[in-house]
């Protein structure tokens, strides 16, 4: 964080200082909410959760070097006490952003936010110092913490914004007002909470409504609900996609034999070739979104294409591809899942497996529940199971309870797979099955909503070799 005195912070957040001998002491380290991440000069924000109360760690963090604690009550060590720690954190972020003078880029969407944010950050940091949201730290607490991690030399601040209801993004843009706003898509993630895609679009569009007249709204030309948001902003509109009228578009899209997308990138400043290191055709749209942001901020098409071609995966469990020494490839995409991302991952799995089929390699889809789909849940899980059959995925392993049974039933009804699709009760059952069945050349996709915890399956497969019996088969 940019250095601020405890007195200044107390003034900004409207707090009362307690047990601070010298209010001129400055916070020079990061603002953190995890006591394990405290550094010398940190400000520790104490939240009272359901199981852990950060106030109980006040003495420990000061002993570790924290300058003070941002708290809702006196804690016997240097503290700034406020009525609402979350609101205070937001106020501090707003103050820091106003002083910073960096260009704020905000993005939202139903799917692909984190992957796109990582691409934008990797492209922009070639131009100037860039700070960006770690992982999916995109809510009322994570976003201020990201903004507060900016330093004096930060030129670009890339912020992912999530929403679980109307008004959430409006609140976040009030804390960190963006100059560039990107909307990726409107899908069915959290549809059970929103009530429908139109309601999701209404919430996501709050981002472009927050943009200033001299800002830029970057919209997906291939998504009608996103394209329509052009009428909701006073900012300049820049379209990206594969549509013929997109300002930033892809042509000649194809996949390499490893399932990595390649395409011709067209921007208003020219054309250049891109081959991504990421897996799956769905990353073309993410790359175009990043290219549109970079173009708007003054980068040449050659610079953008080079940066995209060299960009990798920064956030864990998102299409993480690892080949074991024995030739089995594990695709860990277990961070989260919704119908759109599930379909994209299955298509990526199919593309990756094509080159291995000639040598006897098989594709395995190890799938679990897609959460928060409401009344659409049965139909969406059934549809994903059916898609696995239509894409000729070799084996489907549906993991979990009711929703997993719908996945398996959809696959069975689509293609009468019999033994080719199986429903297992939990992660350990999936691990046991795969350990006994996998063989060299197989590609295994592991994907479900975060709450299912299927990353444990991917990790167990990475930690183990092929069962001796599998070679005999």
MISE-301996 format. One record per residue (C-alpha): x, y, z; residue number from 0. Coordinates in nm, 2 decimals, m for minus. Layout:
N
> X Y Z NUM
...
// end
This chain:
473
> 0.00 0.00 0.00 0
> 0.11 0.36 m0.05 1
> 0.24 0.48 0.29 2
> m0.02 0.64 0.52 3
> 0.01 0.75 0.88 4
> m0.22 0.59 1.14 5
> m0.37 0.94 1.20 6
> m0.45 0.98 0.83 7
> m0.61 0.63 0.81 8
> m0.82 0.70 1.12 9
> m0.94 1.03 0.96 10
> m1.02 0.86 0.63 11
> m1.22 0.57 0.79 12
> m1.38 0.79 1.06 13
> m1.22 0.57 1.33 14
> m1.11 0.63 1.69 15
> m0.75 0.55 1.78 16
> m0.67 0.33 2.08 17
> m0.34 0.24 2.24 18
> m0.13 0.41 1.97 19
> 0.17 0.59 2.13 20
> 0.26 0.77 1.80 21
> m0.01 0.83 1.54 22
> 0.25 0.95 1.29 23
> 0.36 0.58 1.25 24
> 0.30 0.48 0.89 25
> 0.15 0.17 0.74 26
> 0.40 0.07 0.48 27
> 0.31 m0.30 0.44 28
> 0.01 m0.47 0.30 29
> m0.34 m0.45 0.44 30
> m0.44 m0.81 0.53 31
> m0.72 m1.01 0.69 32
> m0.52 m1.32 0.74 33
> m0.28 m1.32 1.04 34
> m0.05 m1.55 0.85 35
> 0.01 m1.29 0.59 36
> 0.12 m1.01 0.82 37
> 0.44 m0.83 0.73 38
> 0.63 m0.55 0.90 39
> 0.43 m0.23 0.87 40
> 0.10 m0.41 0.79 41
> m0.25 m0.30 0.88 42
> m0.45 m0.60 1.00 43
> m0.83 m0.58 0.94 44
> m1.00 m0.79 1.20 45
> m1.32 m0.95 1.09 46
> m1.55 m1.15 1.31 47
> m1.64 m1.46 1.12 48
> m1.87 m1.76 1.20 49
> m1.58 m1.97 1.32 50
> m1.29 m1.73 1.37 51
> m1.27 m1.38 1.51 52
> m0.98 m1.18 1.38 53
> m0.98 m0.97 1.70 54
> m0.85 m1.27 1.89 55
> m0.53 m1.24 1.68 56
> m0.46 m0.87 1.75 57
> m0.17 m0.93 1.99 58
> m0.01 m1.19 1.77 59
> m0.02 m0.97 1.45 60
> 0.13 m0.67 1.63 61
> 0.41 m0.89 1.77 62
> 0.47 m1.00 1.41 63
> 0.52 m0.64 1.30 64
> 0.18 m0.50 1.22 65
> 0.16 m0.13 1.27 66
> m0.20 m0.15 1.40 67
> m0.53 m0.33 1.38 68
> m0.84 m0.20 1.21 69
> m1.11 m0.33 1.45 70
> m1.46 m0.30 1.57 71
> m1.36 m0.28 1.94 72
> m1.04 m0.20 2.14 73
> m0.81 m0.49 2.15 74
> m0.53 m0.39 2.39 75
> m0.28 m0.31 2.11 76
> m0.25 m0.02 1.86 77
> m0.59 m0.01 1.69 78
> m0.82 0.21 1.48 79
> m1.17 0.13 1.60 80
> m1.47 0.17 1.36 81
> m1.83 0.07 1.36 82
> m1.80 m0.14 1.05 83
> m1.46 m0.29 0.94 84
> m1.58 m0.38 0.59 85
> m1.71 m0.02 0.53 86
> m1.39 0.12 0.67 87
> m1.18 m0.10 0.44 88
> m1.39 0.03 0.14 89
> m1.34 0.39 0.24 90
> m0.97 0.34 0.27 91
> m0.96 0.18 m0.07 92
> m1.15 0.47 m0.22 93
> m0.91 0.71 m0.07 94
> m0.60 0.53 m0.19 95
> m0.74 0.49 m0.54 96
> m0.81 0.86 m0.56 97
> m0.45 0.94 m0.46 98
> m0.30 0.69 m0.68 99
> m0.38 0.83 m1.03 100
> m0.37 0.48 m1.19 101
> m0.60 0.37 m1.47 102
> m0.86 0.14 m1.32 103
> m0.98 m0.15 m1.54 104
> m1.28 m0.34 m1.41 105
> m1.43 m0.65 m1.55 106
> m1.73 m0.87 m1.49 107
> m1.92 m1.16 m1.65 108
> m2.08 m1.49 m1.58 109
> m1.78 m1.70 m1.69 110
> m1.41 m1.65 m1.76 111
> m1.36 m1.35 m1.53 112
> m1.05 m1.48 m1.36 113
> m0.88 m1.62 m1.67 114
> m0.94 m1.29 m1.86 115
> m0.82 m1.08 m1.57 116
> m0.50 m1.28 m1.56 117
> m0.46 m1.23 m1.94 118
> m0.52 m0.85 m1.91 119
> m0.27 m0.82 m1.63 120
> 0.00 m1.01 m1.82 121
> m0.05 m0.80 m2.13 122
> m0.06 m0.46 m1.95 123
> 0.24 m0.52 m1.72 124
> 0.45 m0.52 m2.04 125
> 0.36 m0.16 m2.07 126
> 0.37 m0.03 m1.71 127
> 0.35 m0.15 m1.35 128
> 0.02 m0.34 m1.30 129
> m0.16 m0.46 m0.99 130
> m0.45 m0.71 m1.03 131
> m0.70 m0.91 m0.84 132
> m0.54 m1.23 m0.70 133
> m0.74 m1.54 m0.78 134
> m1.11 m1.46 m0.75 135
> m1.08 m1.20 m0.48 136
> m1.36 m1.01 m0.63 137
> m1.61 m0.93 m0.36 138
> m1.67 m0.65 m0.10 139
> m1.36 m0.75 0.09 140
> m1.13 m0.88 m0.18 141
> m1.17 m0.59 m0.41 142
> m1.06 m0.32 m0.15 143
> m0.77 m0.54 m0.05 144
> m0.65 m0.56 m0.41 145
> m0.68 m0.18 m0.45 146
> m0.49 m0.13 m0.13 147
> m0.20 m0.34 m0.26 148
> m0.12 m0.08 m0.52 149
> 0.21 0.10 m0.49 150
> 0.31 0.46 m0.58 151
> 0.43 0.35 m0.92 152
> 0.12 0.15 m1.01 153
> m0.01 0.26 m1.35 154
> m0.28 0.00 m1.41 155
> m0.52 m0.15 m1.15 156
> m0.71 m0.45 m1.29 157
> m1.01 m0.54 m1.08 158
> m1.24 m0.84 m1.12 159
> m1.59 m0.77 m0.99 160
> m1.83 m1.04 m0.89 161
> m2.20 m1.01 m0.82 162
> m2.46 m1.22 m0.65 163
> m2.74 m0.97 m0.68 164
> m2.85 m0.64 m0.81 165
> m2.65 m0.35 m0.67 166
> m2.34 m0.54 m0.59 167
> m2.14 m0.41 m0.88 168
> m2.27 m0.06 m0.83 169
> m2.13 m0.08 m0.47 170
> m1.79 m0.21 m0.59 171
> m1.76 0.06 m0.86 172
> m1.83 0.32 m0.59 173
> m1.53 0.20 m0.40 174
> m1.30 0.18 m0.71 175
> m1.44 0.39 m0.99 176
> m1.32 0.24 m1.32 177
> m1.20 0.42 m1.63 178
> m1.23 0.11 m1.85 179
> m1.52 m0.14 m1.80 180
> m1.53 m0.48 m1.96 181
> m1.84 m0.71 m1.97 182
> m1.75 m1.06 m2.09 183
> m2.08 m1.24 m2.11 184
> m2.42 m1.31 m1.95 185
> m2.46 m1.68 m1.87 186
> m2.64 m1.89 m1.62 187
> m2.39 m1.88 m1.33 188
> m2.59 m1.80 m1.01 189
> m2.91 m1.80 m1.21 190
> m3.09 m1.95 m0.91 191
> m3.01 m1.64 m0.71 192
> m3.08 m1.38 m0.98 193
> m3.39 m1.54 m1.13 194
> m3.30 m1.52 m1.50 195
> m3.04 m1.41 m1.76 196
> m3.22 m1.08 m1.81 197
> m3.18 m1.01 m1.43 198
> m2.81 m1.11 m1.45 199
> m2.76 m0.87 m1.74 200
> m2.92 m0.59 m1.54 201
> m2.67 m0.65 m1.26 202
> m2.37 m0.69 m1.48 203
> m2.45 m0.37 m1.67 204
> m2.41 m0.17 m1.36 205
> m2.04 m0.17 m1.45 206
> m2.08 0.03 m1.77 207
> m2.33 0.26 m1.61 208
> m2.05 0.36 m1.37 209
> m1.81 0.47 m1.64 210
> m1.72 0.83 m1.70 211
> m1.79 1.00 m2.03 212
> m1.42 0.99 m2.11 213
> m1.40 0.62 m2.03 214
> m1.44 0.31 m2.24 215
> m1.70 0.03 m2.22 216
> m1.56 m0.29 m2.38 217
> m1.85 m0.52 m2.47 218
> m1.88 m0.87 m2.62 219
> m2.02 m0.83 m2.97 220
> m2.11 m1.20 m2.97 221
> m2.34 m1.19 m2.67 222
> m2.67 m1.00 m2.74 223
> m2.74 m0.92 m2.38 224
> m2.39 m0.77 m2.34 225
> m2.40 m0.58 m2.68 226
> m2.72 m0.42 m2.57 227
> m2.54 m0.26 m2.27 228
> m2.40 0.00 m2.51 229
> m2.73 0.19 m2.45 230
> m2.66 0.21 m2.08 231
> m2.33 0.39 m2.08 232
> m2.21 0.74 m2.17 233
> m1.86 0.61 m2.23 234
> m1.71 0.52 m2.57 235
> m1.80 0.16 m2.67 236
> m1.54 m0.09 m2.81 237
> m1.67 m0.42 m2.93 238
> m1.48 m0.75 m2.92 239
> m1.56 m1.09 m3.06 240
> m1.59 m1.29 m3.38 241
> m1.87 m1.08 m3.52 242
> m1.78 m0.90 m3.84 243
> m1.85 m0.56 m3.69 244
> m1.63 m0.61 m3.38 245
> m1.36 m0.35 m3.33 246
> m1.13 m0.62 m3.19 247
> m1.20 m0.96 m3.35 248
> m1.05 m1.30 m3.43 249
> m1.04 m1.46 m3.77 250
> m0.92 m1.81 m3.88 251
> m0.97 m1.96 m3.53 252
> m0.83 m2.31 m3.50 253
> m0.69 m2.54 m3.24 254
> m0.34 m2.69 m3.23 255
> m0.31 m3.07 m3.19 256
> m0.27 m3.00 m2.82 257
> m0.60 m2.81 m2.80 258
> m0.44 m2.46 m2.78 259
> m0.62 m2.19 m2.97 260
> m0.46 m1.99 m3.26 261
> m0.61 m1.71 m3.45 262
> m0.55 m1.39 m3.64 263
> m0.60 m1.09 m3.41 264
> m0.75 m0.78 m3.58 265
> m0.76 m0.44 m3.41 266
> m0.81 m0.09 m3.55 267
> m0.43 m0.06 m3.56 268
> m0.36 m0.37 m3.76 269
> m0.34 m0.75 m3.75 270
> m0.11 m1.01 m3.60 271
> m0.11 m1.38 m3.53 272
> m0.17 m1.53 m3.18 273
> m0.12 m1.88 m3.05 274
> m0.22 m1.91 m2.69 275
> m0.05 m2.13 m2.43 276
> m0.40 m2.18 m2.27 277
> m0.62 m2.48 m2.35 278
> m0.97 m2.46 m2.52 279
> m1.13 m2.25 m2.78 280
> m1.33 m2.06 m2.52 281
> m1.01 m1.87 m2.44 282
> m1.03 m1.69 m2.78 283
> m1.30 m1.47 m2.64 284
> m1.11 m1.41 m2.32 285
> m0.80 m1.32 m2.53 286
> m1.00 m1.08 m2.75 287
> m1.13 m0.91 m2.44 288
> m0.78 m0.86 m2.31 289
> m0.66 m0.74 m2.65 290
> m0.94 m0.48 m2.65 291
> m0.84 m0.34 m2.32 292
> m0.48 m0.32 m2.42 293
> m0.56 m0.16 m2.75 294
> m0.77 0.11 m2.57 295
> m0.48 0.18 m2.34 296
> m0.24 0.24 m2.63 297
> m0.06 m0.09 m2.70 298
> 0.02 m0.19 m3.06 299
> m0.13 m0.51 m3.21 300
> 0.22 m0.66 m3.23 301
> 0.28 m0.60 m2.86 302
> m0.06 m0.74 m2.77 303
> m0.02 m1.05 m2.98 304
> 0.32 m1.13 m2.84 305
> 0.20 m1.08 m2.48 306
> m0.10 m1.30 m2.54 307
> 0.11 m1.57 m2.70 308
> 0.34 m1.58 m2.40 309
> 0.07 m1.55 m2.13 310
> 0.01 m1.85 m1.90 311
> m0.23 m1.95 m1.62 312
> m0.18 m1.74 m1.31 313
> m0.47 m1.87 m1.09 314
> m0.49 m2.22 m0.96 315
> m0.73 m2.50 m1.07 316
> m0.84 m2.33 m1.39 317
> m0.75 m2.56 m1.68 318
> m0.42 m2.65 m1.52 319
> m0.27 m2.91 m1.75 320
> m0.01 m3.15 m1.61 321
> 0.13 m3.46 m1.78 322
> 0.24 m3.73 m1.54 323
> 0.56 m3.91 m1.60 324
> 0.36 m4.22 m1.71 325
> 0.18 m4.02 m1.99 326
> m0.15 m3.95 m1.83 327
> m0.26 m3.59 m1.86 328
> m0.46 m3.43 m1.58 329
> m0.66 m3.12 m1.65 330
> m0.75 m2.96 m1.32 331
> m1.04 m2.71 m1.38 332
> m1.19 m2.77 m1.04 333
> m1.21 m2.42 m0.91 334
> m1.57 m2.36 m1.02 335
> m1.83 m2.46 m1.27 336
> m2.14 m2.34 m1.45 337
> m2.31 m2.46 m1.76 338
> m2.11 m2.24 m2.00 339
> m1.77 m2.32 m1.85 340
> m1.86 m2.69 m1.83 341
> m1.94 m2.70 m2.20 342
> m1.62 m2.51 m2.28 343
> m1.41 m2.75 m2.07 344
> m1.56 m3.06 m2.23 345
> m1.48 m2.92 m2.58 346
> m1.13 m2.85 m2.47 347
> m1.10 m3.20 m2.34 348
> m1.22 m3.34 m2.67 349
> m0.96 m3.13 m2.86 350
> m0.68 m3.24 m2.63 351
> m0.77 m3.60 m2.67 352
> m0.79 m3.61 m3.05 353
> m0.42 m3.65 m3.10 354
> m0.40 m3.92 m2.84 355
> m0.69 m4.14 m2.97 356
> m0.48 m4.29 m3.25 357
> m0.25 m4.43 m2.98 358
> m0.53 m4.57 m2.77 359
> m0.56 m4.27 m2.53 360
> m0.90 m4.20 m2.39 361
> m1.08 m3.89 m2.26 362
> m1.22 m3.89 m1.90 363
> m1.47 m3.63 m1.77 364
> m1.48 m3.64 m1.39 365
> m1.76 m3.40 m1.32 366
> m1.95 m3.28 m1.01 367
> m2.23 m3.05 m0.92 368
> m2.28 m2.71 m1.07 369
> m2.42 m2.51 m0.78 370
> m2.67 m2.22 m0.76 371
> m2.87 m2.31 m1.07 372
> m3.21 m2.31 m0.90 373
> m3.50 m2.45 m1.10 374
> m3.27 m2.50 m1.40 375
> m3.04 m2.74 m1.22 376
> m3.18 m3.07 m1.34 377
> m3.20 m2.97 m1.70 378
> m2.85 m2.82 m1.70 379
> m2.69 m3.12 m1.55 380
> m2.88 m3.35 m1.78 381
> m2.76 m3.14 m2.08 382
> m2.40 m3.15 m1.97 383
> m2.41 m3.53 m1.95 384
> m2.57 m3.55 m2.30 385
> m2.30 m3.32 m2.44 386
> m2.03 m3.55 m2.31 387
> m2.18 m3.82 m2.52 388
> m2.21 m3.60 m2.83 389
> m1.85 m3.50 m2.80 390
> m1.75 m3.86 m2.78 391
> m1.59 m3.83 m2.44 392
> m1.46 m4.18 m2.36 393
> m1.56 m4.20 m2.00 394
> m1.79 m3.99 m1.77 395
> m1.74 m4.02 m1.40 396
> m2.02 m3.82 m1.22 397
> m1.92 m3.75 m0.86 398
> m2.16 m3.67 m0.57 399
> m2.53 m3.68 m0.49 400
> m2.84 m3.59 m0.68 401
> m2.69 m3.35 m0.93 402
> m2.42 m3.60 m1.02 403
> m2.69 m3.86 m1.09 404
> m2.85 m3.62 m1.33 405
> m2.52 m3.59 m1.52 406
> m2.49 m3.96 m1.54 407
> m2.85 m4.01 m1.64 408
> m2.83 m3.75 m1.92 409
> m2.52 m3.93 m2.06 410
> m2.69 m4.27 m2.04 411
> m3.01 m4.15 m2.20 412
> m2.83 m3.97 m2.48 413
> m2.61 m4.26 m2.59 414
> m2.69 m4.58 m2.38 415
> m2.34 m4.57 m2.26 416
> m2.38 m4.84 m2.00 417
> m2.04 m4.89 m1.84 418
> m1.90 m4.58 m2.02 419
> m2.07 m4.35 m1.77 420
> m2.07 m4.41 m1.40 421
> m2.20 m4.24 m1.09 422
> m1.98 m4.25 m0.78 423
> m2.07 m4.12 m0.43 424
> m1.77 m3.90 m0.35 425
> m1.42 m3.79 m0.44 426
> m1.25 m4.09 m0.28 427
> m1.46 m4.33 m0.49 428
> m1.36 m4.14 m0.80 429
> m0.99 m4.16 m0.71 430
> m1.01 m4.53 m0.65 431
> m1.18 m4.59 m0.98 432
> m0.94 m4.38 m1.18 433
> m0.63 m4.52 m1.01 434
> m0.73 m4.86 m1.13 435
> m0.84 m4.77 m1.48 436
> m0.61 m4.50 m1.62 437
> m0.35 m4.59 m1.87 438
> m0.08 m4.40 m2.07 439
> m0.22 m4.15 m2.32 440
> m0.54 m4.08 m2.12 441
> m0.66 m3.72 m2.06 442
> m0.86 m3.66 m1.75 443
> m1.07 m3.34 m1.69 444
> m1.17 m3.27 m1.33 445
> m1.44 m3.00 m1.29 446
> m1.72 m2.90 m1.05 447
> m1.83 m2.61 m0.85 448
> m1.58 m2.50 m0.58 449
> m1.80 m2.63 m0.29 450
> m1.76 m2.99 m0.42 451
> m1.38 m2.99 m0.37 452
> m1.29 m3.20 m0.67 453
> m0.94 m3.05 m0.67 454
> m0.86 m3.33 m0.43 455
> m0.92 m3.58 m0.71 456
> m0.68 m3.40 m0.95 457
> m0.42 m3.38 m0.68 458
> m0.45 m3.75 m0.59 459
> m0.41 m3.84 m0.95 460
> m0.10 m3.63 m0.98 461
> 0.05 m3.78 m0.67 462
> m0.01 m4.14 m0.79 463
> 0.11 m4.36 m1.08 464
> m0.09 m4.60 m1.29 465
> m0.21 m4.91 m1.11 466
> m0.02 m5.22 m1.22 467
> m0.35 m5.39 m1.32 468
> m0.43 m5.11 m1.57 469
> m0.12 m5.18 m1.78 470
> m0.23 m5.55 m1.81 471
> m0.56 m5.43 m1.96 472
// end
